[in-house]
Amino acid sequence: MMKLTNNEIDSLAEDAVNVAVKHIQDKLGIKAGDFAGIFFSYDDYVFKVFKEYIRGEMFDQEMMKNE
């Protein structure tokens, strides 16, 4: 199992949000990310959720390893 630093978790969460947003934009035919930039600049809730998920996955893997 990979152990990540807080900075690595932050970076991974940001990457995950960017991939998700890009996928939505591609499916909707959006050519510019202006709205997404504005939308996600007001609140970091989505980033927090992804970071919590990443930490949860790491915890789960650690627990599975100890069984």
Number of C-alpha atoms within 10 A of each C-alpha: 8 7 11 13 9 11 9 11 17 17 14 17 21 17 14 16 17 14 12 12 16 17 13 12 15 11 9 9 9 13 9 10 12 9 10 13 11 10 11 14 9 8 10 10 10 14 20 14 13 19 20 14 13 17 16 12 12 16 14 12 13 14 10 9 9 7 5
